[in-house]
Amino acid sequence: METSLKPGKNIDESTAEAFNTTLLDEIEKDIDELVIDMIDVQEIDPVGLGLLIAAKKLTRKSDRLMTLTNVSTDIFNLFKAMRLDHYFDITVSA
């Protein structure tokens, strides 16, 4: 089973707590894959990156997949600069 989440405009310190709660709720469910649809995400800060990394660790630990879809080119370039493009399964938006 797959579940999909849309975090909204930004993944940053101001939204991290609410998004983290949502992520943890979904990870606790009996799912095979967590898809985070980042179509509306325009910015991500270090808090947001940390949140995604922690979620990836949790899904990996429980043998589940986590995919980031519709990632903007700018955010993908950030992931690439930090070498996180090898850590996450990322699909860049068209």
Residue pairs with C-beta under 8 A, 6 or more apart in sequence:
1 30
1 31
1 32
1 33
2 31
2 32
2 33
2 34
2 35
3 26
3 29
3 31
3 33
3 34
3 35
4 35
4 36
4 37
5 22
5 23
5 26
5 34
5 35
5 36
5 37
6 36
6 37
6 38
6 39
6 40
7 15
7 19
7 36
7 38
7 40
7 41
8 15
8 19
8 40
8 41
9 40
9 41
9 42
9 43
10 41
10 42
10 43
10 44
10 45
10 48
11 19
11 41
11 43
11 44
11 45
11 48
11 51
11 52
12 43
12 44
12 45
12 47
12 48
13 45
13 47
13 48
15 48
16 47
16 48
16 51
19 48
19 51
20 51
20 54
20 55
23 34
23 51
23 55
24 58
26 34
27 34
27 55
27 58
27 59
27 62
27 64
31 64
32 64
32 65
33 64
33 65
33 66
33 67
34 55
34 59
34 64
34 65
34 66
34 67
35 66
35 67
35 69
36 52
36 66
36 67
36 68
36 69
37 69
37 70
38 68
38 69
38 70
38 71
38 72
38 75
38 93
39 69
39 70
39 93
41 71
41 72
41 75
42 72
44 52
44 75
44 78
49 82
49 84
52 68
52 88
53 84
53 87
55 66
56 66
56 87
56 88
59 65
59 66
60 66
65 89
66 88
66 89
67 88
67 89
67 90
67 91
68 88
68 89
68 90
68 91
69 90
69 91
69 93
70 91
70 92
70 93
71 79
71 90
71 91
71 92
71 93
72 92
72 93
73 92
73 93
76 85
76 90
76 92
79 85
79 88
79 90
